Amino acid sequence: MPEDSEDFLLLNPGPVPVTDEVLRAMAEPMVSHRSTEFEAVYERAQDGLDYVFTRSTPDGETTSEGGTSLILNGTATMGMEAAVANLVGGGGNVVSLVNGKFGRRFARIADRYASVTRVEADWGASIPVEAVAEAVTDDTDLVTMVHNETSTGLLNPVAEVGEIAAEHGARFVVDGVTSLGGDEFRIDDWNVDVAITDAQKALAAPPGTSAMYVTEGAEDALDGESAPFYEDLDWHLRKAAQHQTPFTSAVPLFRALAVAVEDIVEETMPARIERHRAQARAFREGFAAMGLDSFPAPEGPTAFSNTVTAISLPESIRGDDSAAFFDAVADRNVSISGGQAHLGGRIFRVSNMGRLSAAQILRGVRAVGEAMDEVGIDVDVDAGADAAEAELPAEADAVEA
Ligand SMILES: Cc1ncc(COP(=O)(O)O)c(C=O)c1O
C-alpha cells in the first residue's frame, strides 16, 4: 500500500493544483470592485492574459495585436455562450464541430440562438477536415470548435478549420480552455475571432472565472443586445478598457488569476509549451509501456492532446468494475478522472496542466500502474515509470507544484 504521508496529487483535467502564492492571494482583505486597487489587479490579470493569448508559440512570437483580453465572472461555459450570443444572438447559421463533450456543448449553446449544422465524429475520433469544408458555405455566419477536447484527449485542427471559415467570411470562435496556457495557440494565423479560456485549467488559477480574447476585427461584429444581459460583450469591453467588469467582480478570484498569469509570464510560454508537451508524452509513453491502450487514435491534422491524456480501461475493469480501479488510485492519494457521459466506465483521464513537476507526473504513472496491478491487470509498473522518465527533461524537476 502507498505511504499515507504523500501529499494529495490532483491530476483531474480541472480544477488543477494552484501554487501557495495563488492561494494566499485569495486570503487578502476585500476591496471594492470599483477601487483603484481592484483596477490594478484586473490590469495585472489582463496583461498576463494578453501575453498568454497572443504569445503562445514555441518561439514566443506575437500572434495578434490590438485585440482585448477580458475576464468574466463565470466558468468557460459562460464565455462560450457570451461569444455565440453576441455574434449570432439574433439568429444566423452556425457550423459546430462535435467530437466530444465540449464540442457538443458549443453546439447546444448555439442551438439556443441560431440554426446549427453539426459536423460530427465519434467521441475520440478525428473530424475529417473535408466534412467541415462541405458544411461551411458563404451563408455560414459562425463556426465553433474546441481546440483541445478534454473529454477525449484530442487536439483538434484549428488552423485547417480557421482557413475554411475565413474563405467563407464566417466568424470563428475557438474554445482554447484546455490548451491556452499549456500549448501553442495562434490567433491571427488560425483566423480566430474570439478565443476562450478558463482560469482553472492550464492557467493554474482557481475555478470561477474565465477569459476571452476578442480580436480587433471581431469587435465590430458583436451585438451585446442580442446576448443575455450579463453577457453583453460590448459592455464588458467598455468596462475592460477601465480594468473593471460591468457587475461585481469576484475579487479574490481575480487576485488569484493575476498571480497565476504572472507565473506564466515568468516561466514564458515557449518553456511552458515544451514542458507540457514533454509531460503529456511521458504520460502516453508511460501508460503504453505498461501495456495500456490510448483511447483516442488521432488521424490527419488532429493530434494527441498535450495537456490531457485519455486511456482505455482494460476490458475486465470496465463499467461497474471500474470503481475498484478508481478507488485504488484514490487510496494512493492521487485524484484522476473517469470518462464523461457514455465514456463513463470506459476510460480514465489525467491532466498535466499547470505547474506539475516531473516527479508528480511520474507519481501519477506509478499510481495508475499500481492500482491496475491491485485490481488484477498485469502491468509492468517499473517499465511504465522508466518510459515516462525518459520523456522528462531533468530540469523540469525544478518547477515546484
Ligand atoms: C474544453 C472545455 N471547454 C469548456 C469547458 C467548460 O467549463 P465549465 O464547465 O467549467 O464551464 C471545459 C471544462 O472542463 C472544457 O474542458
The ligand as an SDF file (V2000), in Angstrom:
LIG
                    3D

 16 16  0  0  0  0  0  0  0  0999 V2000
  -12.6630   22.1790  -23.4270 C   0  0  0  0  0  0  0  0  0  0  0  0
  -13.5950   22.6860  -22.3670 C   0  0  0  0  0  0  0  0  0  0  0  0
  -14.4880   23.6250  -22.6930 N   0  0  0  0  0  0  0  0  0  0  0  0
  -15.3500   24.1080  -21.8010 C   0  0  0  0  0  0  0  0  0  0  0  0
  -15.3740   23.6510  -20.5070 C   0  0  0  0  0  0  0  0  0  0  0  0
  -16.4260   24.1890  -19.6250 C   0  0  0  0  0  0  0  0  0  0  0  0
  -16.0210   24.5320  -18.3770 O   0  0  0  0  0  0  0  0  0  0  0  0
  -17.1150   24.7530  -17.2260 P   0  0  0  0  0  0  0  0  0  0  0  0
  -17.9710   23.5200  -17.1710 O   0  0  0  0  0  0  0  0  0  0  0  0
  -16.2450   24.8970  -16.0390 O   0  0  0  0  0  0  0  0  0  0  0  0
  -17.8730   25.9590  -17.5880 O   0  0  0  0  0  0  0  0  0  0  0  0
  -14.4560   22.6710  -20.0990 C   0  0  0  0  0  0  0  0  0  0  0  0
  -14.4550   22.1170  -18.7480 C   0  0  0  0  0  0  0  0  0  0  0  0
  -13.8840   21.0830  -18.4500 O   0  0  0  0  0  0  0  0  0  0  0  0
  -13.5530   22.1790  -21.0700 C   0  0  0  0  0  0  0  0  0  0  0  0
  -12.6530   21.2420  -20.7510 O   0  0  0  0  0  0  0  0  0  0  0  0
  1  2  1  0
  2  3  1  0
  2 15  2  0
  3  4  2  0
  4  5  1  0
  5  6  1  0
  5 12  2  0
  6  7  1  0
  7  8  1  0
  8  9  2  0
  8 10  1  0
  8 11  1  0
 12 13  1  0
 12 15  1  0
 13 14  2  0
 15 16  1  0
M  END
$$$$
